[in-house]
Each structure stands twice: as structure tokens, then as C-alpha cells.
Amino acid sequence: MNHTASSTPCAEPSSSSSSQRLQANSIGPWGLAALAIGITSPAMGLYALWGPMQLATGPITPLIFIASMVLTLPTAISYALLNAQAPSAGAASTWLWQSLSPAAGLLAGLLMTTYFLMAAIAQPLMFALFFRDLLGWLHISFPEMTTLILGVVISTIPIAWTCLRGAEASTKSTVRLMVIETLVVVALSVTIVVQKALEPGAITLAPIDPHNATHGTCGFWSAMILGLLAFCGFDVVSTAAEEAHAPREYVPKAILLTVIGIAIFWAINAWAFTLSTPPEQVRAYTEQGLTAVTPMAQRYWGWGSLIVIITAFTGLTAVYISSVQGTSRIVFALSRHGLFPKRFARLSGPKHVPRNAIIGVLVAVIVLDSLTLAILKSGLESFTWWANALVFFATLTFLAVNLANFLYFFRFARSEFHKILNLAVPLLGVALNTYLIYAAFFSTLWSGDARTGKSVVSACIVLLTGQIAVVIWVQLRKSSLLARDAPIGAEGLNVEQLEVSAGSGGINRVTR
């Protein structure tokens, strides 16, 4: 089977010269782990989601975190396998561009951009809620909307400063913030367990008993949207492939260890959090638009609850950094290819920082957050709206990656094709994610209220339709852009380094 240069997988994009490439080898294995763990955030997975999860499904949040991990794991395996074979900052976009069609790759790129941008949008809104808690702790009073918008802007300033310094500075900051927030979460959980141990019968396994689900199937899938939200972004590490050291080795490890490790961490600490506060109190806090963890921490730590608020800021900052890193790299790559405005493809300084792409992402975040707050008049509902929309586009991206797992190995690495890893796993991933879209969005959210239910589904469908229309327009009017190689190639698989195996249709690597 013969492949021309245009059909050979993962050649470097013809539109990228060395002056247009991000700085290679600037992110080591710890930096990759920090990106993956930082965007999922050990603290914020609990601080932001524990209360809303419990409100949705009852006091069984540890089970929701584990169930969400089970749903995520096939996709994580697909990401790991593809990155081990052909690591690419373009991820699903690159793999589908080469193995299915450029149009499919472009659509995947648009889905990824939307997914990571929405992740960035959600973080300042949650930051603003904790900023409001901080002002309340300090007995400083501002109008609600003024406080929230101020929180959005204040949270963005250090992100801009950090990301504009380059990938290495961003990942170092993420590592420090991640360590701090993890220690605080563990300390709070230990405090809860120690105090509860002094109360007869207070230490139980009730939070992991499915019979304590109080809102049935509908409540379960509402909580699963939030559970998947907690894992959304683990794949941001793929977007660092162009800047990573030995991405074939370290990117897959970072992905799998993050998904499994963070799930165990969340489940254990969610068990302690659930024991800490009666369900009716958690419901009351959440329905008031409060982050339930703040009054809970005040109950156990008193003034020390300020530490929780501060680590919420550090956790959100780490997630925000990782989200902006991922979004700006995808925007840069698509712009470098001519699919987005060329101004976003400019690099600045000796560290090759995509300055315009970063600034563009941050401006979009502030504008869209302010607009959402003005419409919904609620910080928590604004966060929930974007969180639900984020999961929709993340799920579509995960579908694309599972499809790419099968197609890429079947077409270009046939000698390494494995019936379980490259057929059964992606099929399971497709099935689980497809059912999630049906059960969580077209069933649960569509039957919910208009503010954070039907409006989310409607907006996602409109946006997805618009993205499909853009792909069709590019095919009809800018087809030359789709005749090139993928916007982001894959490390180590240049055209000159490939030898096609005529008999098997596979590809043997001649050199690295």
C-alpha cells in the first residue's frame, strides 16, 4: 500500500517554519504532570463540585467521582496510546486529519478550541465566588455584580503575567500551586475525620452506598455531568507535545496517572467532606448560591477557613493557567495554518510565546464572563452554565479521540494494532460518551429549567451547527488549506522518516 506525502500521517505542517514553532524541550515530565493535574485541580474538583453534586444526586459524591473515572478511562487510554505512537499538540485534530479526512480534523480542532476556551471561561467565575466569600470574611461590602466582575478581572491579571512569560514559567507556577492546595485539602479531611471519630457512629460508609442516592437516574446523570467536568482538561497535556521533553514517553504516563490518581484522591476526600455536613445543610448552602465548602471549613477550622478560600484561589489559578495554555496553543496552531486570523500565529521573544493568542483568549474570557453575569445575575448559575456547555464539547472531543484510536492504528500502524486496546477500548469509549450526551444533555438538561438546562443544550447545538458550517465553507471556498498536512504534526514522524510496509499496510519507523 503506497502513501503519498499528503496522506502520510503526522508530517510537520508545511506552513510552519522554525521561526513559527513553539520552544521545544521547555516542559519536562513534572511540568507535564503539573499541566494535567493542574487543570483538573485536586482542590477545586472538591471545592467547586462537591456541593452541586450532592444537591443533584444526594450524599454519594465519592461514587460519582469513581463512576466518572470509569467513564473517562477508555478515552484516557486512547489518548495515551495515540500519544505514545504519534504525540501531537493537535491531538484529535491531527489524528483525524491524517486518518479520516482534513475536514474531520478541522472540526475536531474547532471542538477542542471550544472545549478548552470554555474551561478557561469557567475558572474566573468560580474565583469570583470565592472572592465574594473573602470580602464577606473581611466584612467588606460591594454590590453583588460589582464583586463578581471585579473577581473575574482580578483573577485574570496574574494569569496574563504568568502565561506571557512562557510555558516553563507557567508549569513551574502550576506545580507550586498544586502542592499547596493538595496539602490543605488533606489537612481539612483529616480534621473532619478526627473530629467525627469522637462522635459515636459518625464514621460510616454511607457516602459510598448507592442506596443513598436520593434523586434517581435523573439526579445521577446531572451529577455525572459535574463528575465529568472534574476530569475535563486532563488531555491538555497533549497540547504541550510540541514543547515537551520526550513526549512519547511522558505524555501517556501523565495522562493515565492523572486520571486514576486524581479520582482516588477526590473519592477519599469527598467521603470525608460528605461526613462533615448534613445533606440538608449542603442543599441550603448550594441553593443560596454559596460554595458549601467555605461554611463547612469555617465550622471545623474557624478563622482557618480563610486558608480554604486562599487555596481556592491558588487551585483556580492553576486550572486557569493550564486552560489558557491549552487554548492558546491550539489557536496558535490553527492560525499558523491559516485557519484562524494570522495575527494569532505571531510568536514573541526568545521563548517563542504565542502572545497574541494568549491575549485573545483572555479578552474573550473576560467579555463572555461579564456577559453571562449580566444575563443570569448569578455567579454560581453562570459557572454552572459554562460548566455544562464545556462537558458537551469535551464529550464530543473524547468521541473524536476514540474514533482516532481505531482509525490511526488500523490505517497507519497495522502491525501494532491490538483488538482490545485499539478496537474494544475505543468502542467502549464511544458508547459511554454517546450515552452520556443522550442521558445527561438531551434527557436530563433538556428536561431542566431554561436558565441552566434548555438554554445550554440549545446554545451547544447552535454552536456545533455553526462549526460544521465553517468546515463546509472552508471545503468549498478555502480547500487549499485542507490540502496541506495537519496544522500540528506529530513528533518524530516526518515524511522522510517513514517507510511503508507494502504487505501489511503498516508503517515501520526507520529513524527517530
C-alpha positions as CSV (number, residue, x, y, z in Angstrom):
1,M,0.0,0.0,0.0
2,N,1.6,3.3,-1.1
3,H,1.1,6.6,0.6
4,T,1.9,9.9,-0.9
5,A,3.4,12.7,1.2
6,S,0.0,14.3,1.7
7,S,-1.5,11.1,3.1
8,T,1.4,10.1,5.3
9,P,0.5,10.6,8.9
10,C,1.8,13.3,11.0
11,A,4.2,15.2,8.8
12,E,5.1,18.6,10.0
13,P,2.8,21.3,8.7
14,S,4.1,22.9,5.6
15,S,3.1,26.2,6.9
16,S,5.3,26.2,9.9
17,S,8.9,27.3,9.7
18,S,11.3,27.1,12.5
19,S,10.5,30.7,13.4
20,Q,6.9,29.8,13.8
21,R,7.4,26.9,16.2
22,L,7.0,26.9,19.9
23,Q,10.1,26.3,22.0
24,A,10.9,22.6,22.1
25,N,12.0,20.7,25.3
26,S,10.8,23.5,27.6
27,I,8.4,21.2,29.6
28,G,9.8,18.2,31.4
29,P,7.9,15.3,32.9
30,W,7.0,17.1,36.1
31,G,5.7,20.0,34.0
32,L,3.5,17.7,32.0
33,A,2.1,16.2,35.2
34,A,1.5,19.7,36.6
35,L,-0.4,20.6,33.5
36,A,-2.6,17.5,33.7
37,I,-3.2,17.7,37.4
38,G,-3.3,21.4,37.5
39,I,-6.3,21.7,35.1
40,T,-8.2,19.0,37.0
41,S,-7.1,20.6,40.3
42,P,-7.1,18.5,43.4
43,A,-8.8,21.2,45.5
44,M,-11.2,22.7,43.0
45,G,-12.6,19.3,42.0
46,L,-14.0,19.2,45.5
47,Y,-14.5,22.9,46.4
48,A,-16.5,23.7,43.3
49,L,-18.3,20.4,42.7
50,W,-18.9,18.6,45.9
51,G,-21.9,20.8,46.9
52,P,-23.6,20.9,43.5
53,M,-23.0,17.1,43.1
54,Q,-24.6,16.3,46.4
55,L,-27.5,18.7,45.6
56,A,-28.1,16.8,42.3
57,T,-27.8,13.2,43.5
58,G,-27.7,13.0,47.2
59,P,-24.7,12.3,49.6
60,I,-22.9,9.8,47.4
61,T,-20.3,12.1,45.8
62,P,-17.4,9.5,46.2
63,L,-19.3,7.2,43.9
64,I,-19.9,9.9,41.4
65,F,-16.1,10.6,41.2
66,I,-15.4,6.9,40.7
67,A,-18.1,6.5,38.1
68,S,-16.8,9.5,36.2
69,M,-13.3,8.0,36.2
70,V,-14.7,4.7,34.8
71,L,-16.4,6.7,32.0
72,T,-13.3,8.7,31.3
73,L,-10.8,5.9,31.4
74,P,-11.3,4.4,27.9
75,T,-10.8,7.9,26.4
76,A,-7.7,8.4,28.6
77,I,-6.3,5.1,27.3
78,S,-7.0,6.2,23.7
79,Y,-5.1,9.5,24.4
80,A,-2.2,7.6,25.9
81,L,-1.9,5.1,23.0
82,L,-2.0,7.8,20.4
83,N,0.5,10.0,22.2
84,A,2.8,7.1,22.6
85,Q,2.6,6.4,18.9
86,A,2.4,9.9,17.5
87,P,2.4,12.7,20.1
88,S,0.9,15.8,18.8
89,A,-0.2,19.1,20.3
90,G,-3.1,18.9,17.8
91,A,-4.3,15.7,19.4
92,A,-7.7,14.7,18.0
93,S,-7.5,17.3,15.3
94,T,-4.1,16.0,13.9
95,W,-5.0,12.3,14.3
96,L,-8.4,12.6,12.5
97,W,-6.9,15.0,9.9
98,Q,-4.5,12.2,8.9
99,S,-6.5,9.1,9.4
100,L,-10.0,10.1,8.4
101,S,-10.1,13.5,6.5
102,P,-8.8,17.0,6.8
103,A,-12.4,18.2,7.2
104,A,-12.9,15.9,10.2
105,G,-9.6,17.1,11.6
106,L,-10.6,20.7,11.3
107,L,-14.0,20.0,13.0
108,A,-12.1,18.3,15.9
109,G,-9.8,21.3,16.1
110,L,-12.8,23.6,16.5
111,L,-14.3,21.3,19.1
112,M,-11.0,21.2,21.1
113,T,-10.7,25.0,20.9
114,T,-14.2,25.5,22.2
115,Y,-13.7,22.9,24.9
116,F,-10.5,24.5,26.3
117,L,-11.9,28.0,25.9
118,M,-15.0,27.1,27.9
119,A,-12.7,25.6,30.6
120,A,-10.9,28.9,30.8
121,I,-14.2,30.9,30.9
122,A,-15.5,28.8,33.9
123,Q,-12.5,29.4,36.2
124,P,-12.8,33.2,36.8
125,L,-16.5,32.7,37.6
126,M,-15.7,30.3,40.4
127,F,-12.8,32.6,41.5
128,A,-15.3,35.4,41.7
129,L,-17.5,33.4,44.1
130,F,-14.6,32.7,46.5
131,F,-13.5,36.4,46.1
132,R,-17.0,37.3,47.3
133,D,-16.5,34.9,50.3
134,L,-13.2,36.6,51.1
135,L,-14.7,40.1,51.0
136,G,-17.5,38.8,53.3
137,W,-14.9,37.3,55.7
138,L,-13.2,40.8,55.7
139,H,-16.6,42.5,56.2
140,I,-16.2,44.4,53.0
141,S,-19.4,45.0,51.1
142,F,-19.9,45.8,47.4
143,P,-22.9,45.2,45.1
144,E,-23.1,41.5,44.1
145,M,-22.4,42.0,40.4
146,T,-19.6,44.5,41.0
147,T,-17.9,42.0,43.3
148,L,-18.2,39.2,40.8
149,I,-17.0,41.1,37.8
150,L,-14.1,42.5,39.9
151,G,-13.2,38.9,40.8
152,V,-13.2,37.9,37.1
153,V,-10.8,40.7,36.2
154,I,-8.5,40.3,39.3
155,S,-8.2,36.5,38.6
156,T,-7.1,37.2,35.0
157,I,-4.2,39.6,35.8
158,P,-1.8,37.0,37.2
159,I,-2.7,34.5,34.5
160,A,-1.8,37.0,31.8
161,W,1.5,37.8,33.5
162,T,2.4,34.1,34.0
163,C,1.3,32.7,30.6
164,L,3.1,35.6,28.7
165,R,6.4,34.5,30.4
166,G,6.3,31.2,28.5
167,A,5.5,27.6,29.0
168,E,8.3,26.8,31.5
169,A,7.2,29.6,33.9
170,S,3.6,28.6,33.6
171,T,4.3,25.0,34.5
172,K,6.5,25.9,37.5
173,S,3.8,28.1,38.9
174,T,1.3,25.3,38.4
175,V,3.4,22.8,40.3
176,R,3.8,25.2,43.3
177,L,0.1,26.0,43.5
178,M,-0.9,22.3,43.1
179,V,1.3,21.2,46.1
180,I,-0.2,23.9,48.3
181,E,-3.8,23.1,47.5
182,T,-3.3,19.4,47.9
183,L,-1.9,19.7,51.4
184,V,-4.7,21.9,52.5
185,V,-7.4,19.5,51.2
186,V,-5.8,16.6,53.0
187,A,-5.4,18.6,56.2
188,L,-9.1,19.6,56.2
189,S,-10.2,16.0,55.5
190,V,-8.0,14.7,58.4
191,T,-9.5,17.3,60.7
192,I,-13.0,16.2,59.8
193,V,-12.3,12.5,60.3
194,V,-10.6,13.1,63.6
195,Q,-13.4,15.2,65.0
196,K,-16.1,12.8,63.6
197,A,-14.3,9.9,65.2
198,L,-15.1,11.4,68.6
199,E,-18.9,11.2,67.8
200,P,-20.4,7.7,68.2
201,G,-21.5,6.3,64.8
202,A,-20.3,9.3,62.8
203,I,-17.7,7.4,60.8
204,T,-19.7,5.4,58.3
205,L,-19.5,4.1,54.7
206,A,-22.9,5.7,53.8
207,P,-21.3,8.1,51.2
208,I,-20.3,5.1,49.1
209,D,-23.7,3.3,49.4
210,P,-25.7,3.6,46.2
211,H,-29.0,3.4,48.1
212,N,-28.3,6.9,49.5
213,A,-28.9,8.4,46.0
214,T,-32.0,10.5,46.6
215,H,-32.8,11.8,43.1
216,G,-32.9,8.6,41.0
217,T,-31.5,8.3,37.5
218,C,-32.1,11.9,36.6
219,G,-30.1,13.1,39.6
220,F,-27.3,10.6,38.9
221,W,-26.8,11.9,35.4
222,S,-27.0,15.5,36.5
223,A,-24.2,14.7,38.9
224,M,-22.3,12.8,36.3
225,I,-22.1,16.0,34.1
226,L,-20.3,17.6,37.1
227,G,-18.2,14.5,37.6
228,L,-17.0,14.5,34.0
229,L,-16.4,18.2,34.4
230,A,-14.0,17.4,37.1
231,F,-11.9,15.3,34.7
232,C,-12.2,17.6,31.7
233,G,-8.9,19.0,30.8
234,F,-6.7,16.0,31.7
235,D,-5.9,15.9,28.0
236,V,-4.4,19.4,28.0
237,V,-1.1,17.7,28.4
238,S,-1.4,16.6,24.7
239,T,-1.3,20.2,23.6
240,A,2.1,20.6,25.1
241,A,3.7,17.9,22.9
242,E,5.5,20.5,20.7
243,E,7.1,22.0,23.8
244,A,7.6,18.8,25.8
245,H,10.7,16.7,26.5
246,A,10.3,13.1,25.3
247,P,6.6,13.4,24.7
248,R,6.2,9.8,23.6
249,E,7.3,8.6,27.0
250,Y,6.0,11.2,29.4
251,V,2.7,12.4,27.9
252,P,0.9,9.0,28.1
253,K,2.2,8.5,31.7
254,A,1.0,11.9,32.7
255,I,-2.5,11.2,31.3
256,L,-3.1,7.8,32.9
257,L,-1.6,8.6,36.2
258,T,-3.6,11.8,36.5
259,V,-7.0,10.3,35.7
260,I,-6.6,7.3,38.1
261,G,-4.7,9.2,40.9
262,I,-7.0,12.2,41.0
263,A,-10.1,10.1,41.0
264,I,-8.8,8.2,44.1
265,F,-7.9,11.5,45.8
266,W,-11.3,13.0,45.1
267,A,-13.2,9.9,46.2
268,I,-11.4,9.7,49.6
269,N,-11.7,13.4,50.4
270,A,-15.3,13.5,49.1
271,W,-16.1,10.8,51.6
272,A,-14.7,12.9,54.5
273,F,-16.5,16.1,53.2
274,T,-19.8,14.2,52.9
275,L,-19.5,13.0,56.5
276,S,-18.8,16.6,57.7
277,T,-22.1,18.2,57.0
278,P,-25.8,17.0,56.9
279,P,-27.2,16.8,53.4
280,E,-29.9,19.4,54.2
281,Q,-27.3,22.0,55.1
282,V,-25.3,21.3,51.9
283,R,-28.5,21.8,50.0
284,A,-29.3,25.1,51.8
285,Y,-25.8,26.4,51.1
286,T,-25.9,25.5,47.4
287,E,-29.4,26.8,46.8
288,Q,-28.3,30.1,48.2
289,G,-25.5,30.3,45.6
290,L,-22.8,29.6,48.2
291,T,-19.8,27.3,47.8
292,A,-20.7,24.8,50.5
293,V,-17.1,24.1,51.4
294,T,-16.5,27.6,52.8
295,P,-19.1,27.4,55.7
296,M,-18.1,23.7,56.2
297,A,-14.4,24.7,56.6
298,Q,-15.4,27.6,59.0
299,R,-17.2,25.1,61.2
300,Y,-14.1,22.9,61.5
301,W,-11.3,25.4,61.3
302,G,-12.9,28.7,62.4
303,W,-10.9,31.6,61.1
304,G,-8.7,29.0,59.4
305,S,-11.4,28.7,56.7
306,L,-9.5,31.7,55.2
307,I,-6.9,29.1,54.2
308,V,-9.5,27.2,52.2
309,I,-10.5,30.4,50.4
310,I,-6.9,31.2,49.6
311,T,-6.2,27.7,48.3
312,A,-9.4,28.0,46.2
313,F,-7.7,31.0,44.6
314,T,-4.4,29.0,44.1
315,G,-6.3,26.0,42.7
316,L,-8.4,28.1,40.3
317,T,-5.2,29.9,39.2
318,A,-3.6,26.6,38.4
319,V,-6.6,25.5,36.4
320,Y,-6.9,28.9,34.7
321,I,-3.2,28.8,33.7
322,S,-3.5,25.3,32.2
323,S,-6.7,26.1,30.3
324,V,-5.2,29.3,28.8
325,Q,-2.0,27.3,27.9
326,G,-4.0,24.7,26.1
327,T,-6.4,27.1,24.3
328,S,-3.7,29.5,23.2
329,R,-1.6,26.6,21.7
330,I,-4.5,25.3,19.7
331,V,-5.5,28.8,18.5
332,F,-1.8,29.5,17.6
333,A,-1.5,26.3,15.6
334,L,-4.8,26.8,13.6
335,S,-3.7,30.4,12.9
336,R,-0.3,29.3,11.8
337,H,-2.1,27.0,9.3
338,G,-4.2,29.9,8.0
339,L,-7.5,28.6,9.5
340,F,-7.7,31.4,12.1
341,P,-6.5,35.0,11.7
342,K,-2.7,35.2,11.1
343,R,-2.3,37.7,14.0
344,F,-2.7,34.9,16.4
345,A,0.2,32.9,14.8
346,R,2.8,35.5,15.9
347,L,5.4,34.5,18.4
348,S,7.2,36.9,20.8
349,G,10.6,36.8,22.5
350,P,13.3,34.2,22.7
351,K,10.9,31.7,24.4
352,H,8.5,31.8,21.3
353,V,5.5,32.8,23.3
354,P,2.2,33.0,21.3
355,R,1.4,36.4,22.8
356,N,-1.5,37.4,20.6
357,A,-3.2,34.1,21.0
358,I,-2.9,34.3,24.8
359,I,-4.2,37.9,24.9
360,G,-7.1,36.9,22.6
361,V,-8.1,34.1,24.8
362,L,-8.0,36.2,28.0
363,V,-10.0,39.0,26.4
364,A,-12.7,36.5,25.2
365,V,-12.9,35.1,28.8
366,I,-13.5,38.5,30.4
367,V,-16.1,39.6,27.8
368,L,-18.0,36.3,27.9
369,D,-17.9,36.1,31.7
370,S,-19.2,39.6,32.1
371,L,-22.0,39.0,29.5
372,T,-23.1,35.8,31.3
373,L,-23.1,37.5,34.7
374,A,-25.2,40.4,33.2
375,I,-27.8,37.9,31.8
376,L,-28.1,35.4,34.6
377,K,-27.4,37.7,37.6
378,S,-25.8,34.9,39.5
379,G,-22.2,33.8,39.8
380,L,-23.0,30.1,40.6
381,E,-25.5,29.8,37.8
382,S,-23.1,31.4,35.4
383,F,-20.4,28.9,36.3
384,T,-22.9,26.0,36.0
385,W,-24.0,27.2,32.6
386,W,-20.5,27.2,31.2
387,A,-19.6,24.0,33.0
388,N,-22.5,22.2,31.4
389,A,-21.6,23.6,28.0
390,L,-18.0,22.6,28.5
391,V,-18.8,19.0,29.1
392,F,-20.8,18.8,25.9
393,F,-17.9,19.9,23.8
394,A,-15.4,17.9,25.9
395,T,-17.5,14.7,25.3
396,L,-17.6,15.4,21.5
397,T,-13.8,15.8,21.6
398,F,-13.5,12.5,23.5
399,L,-15.6,10.8,20.9
400,A,-13.2,12.1,18.2
401,V,-10.2,10.7,20.1
402,N,-11.7,7.3,20.5
403,L,-12.5,7.2,16.8
404,A,-8.9,8.3,16.0
405,N,-7.5,5.5,18.2
406,F,-9.1,2.9,15.9
407,L,-8.6,4.6,12.6
408,Y,-5.0,5.7,13.2
409,F,-3.7,2.3,14.3
410,F,-5.8,0.4,11.7
411,R,-4.5,2.6,8.8
412,F,-1.0,3.6,9.8
413,A,0.2,1.2,12.5
414,R,-1.4,-2.0,11.5
415,S,1.4,-4.2,12.8
416,E,0.8,-2.7,16.3
417,F,-3.0,-2.9,16.1
418,H,-4.4,-4.6,19.2
419,K,-8.0,-5.9,19.2
420,I,-8.6,-4.8,22.8
421,L,-6.6,-1.6,23.0
422,N,-7.4,-0.3,19.5
423,L,-10.8,-1.8,19.0
424,A,-12.6,-2.7,22.2
425,V,-11.4,0.3,24.2
426,P,-12.3,2.9,21.7
427,L,-15.7,1.2,21.0
428,L,-16.4,1.3,24.8
429,G,-15.3,5.0,24.9
430,V,-17.6,5.9,22.0
431,A,-20.5,4.0,23.6
432,L,-20.1,5.6,27.0
433,N,-19.6,9.1,25.7
434,T,-22.6,8.8,23.3
435,Y,-24.8,7.6,26.1
436,L,-23.6,10.5,28.3
437,I,-24.6,13.0,25.7
438,Y,-28.0,11.4,25.4
439,A,-28.7,10.9,29.1
440,A,-27.1,14.0,30.5
441,F,-27.9,16.5,27.9
442,F,-30.9,15.5,25.7
443,S,-32.6,13.9,28.6
444,T,-31.6,15.5,31.9
445,L,-30.6,19.0,30.9
446,W,-33.4,19.4,28.3
447,S,-36.0,18.5,30.9
448,G,-34.5,21.0,33.4
449,D,-35.0,24.8,33.7
450,A,-34.4,27.2,30.9
451,R,-31.6,29.1,32.6
452,T,-29.0,26.4,33.0
453,G,-30.7,23.5,31.3
454,K,-32.5,24.0,28.0
455,S,-30.5,27.1,27.1
456,V,-27.3,25.2,27.4
457,V,-28.4,22.4,25.1
458,S,-29.8,24.9,22.6
459,A,-26.6,27.0,22.6
460,C,-24.4,24.0,22.2
461,I,-26.4,22.7,19.2
462,V,-26.4,26.1,17.6
463,L,-22.6,26.5,18.1
464,L,-21.9,22.9,16.9
465,T,-24.0,23.6,13.8
466,G,-22.0,26.8,13.2
467,Q,-18.8,24.9,13.4
468,I,-20.0,22.3,10.9
469,A,-21.0,25.2,8.6
470,V,-17.5,26.7,8.9
471,V,-15.9,23.4,7.9
472,I,-18.2,23.1,4.9
473,W,-17.4,26.7,3.9
474,V,-13.6,26.0,4.2
475,Q,-14.1,22.9,2.0
476,L,-15.9,25.0,-0.6
477,R,-14.0,28.3,-0.5
478,K,-10.6,27.6,1.0
479,S,-10.0,24.0,0.0
480,S,-6.2,24.6,-0.4
481,L,-6.0,24.9,3.4
482,L,-7.3,21.3,3.7
483,A,-4.8,20.0,1.1
484,R,-1.9,20.6,3.4
485,D,-0.7,18.4,6.3
486,A,-2.4,18.8,9.6
487,P,-1.9,22.2,11.4
488,I,0.1,20.5,14.1
489,G,2.2,17.5,13.1
490,A,3.3,14.7,15.4
491,E,6.7,14.4,17.0
492,G,9.2,12.1,15.3
493,L,7.2,11.0,12.3
494,N,8.4,13.2,9.4
495,V,7.8,12.1,5.8
496,E,11.4,11.3,5.2
497,Q,11.5,9.1,8.3
498,L,8.7,6.7,7.2
499,E,8.8,3.5,5.3
500,V,5.6,2.0,4.2
501,S,5.2,-1.8,4.6
502,A,3.7,-2.9,1.3
503,G,2.3,-6.1,2.6
504,S,0.7,-5.1,5.8
505,G,-0.3,-1.5,5.2
506,G,1.5,-0.6,8.4
507,I,4.4,1.8,8.9
508,N,7.8,1.0,10.3
509,R,9.8,3.7,11.8
510,V,13.3,3.9,10.3
511,T,14.7,6.6,12.5
512,R,13.6,8.6,15.5
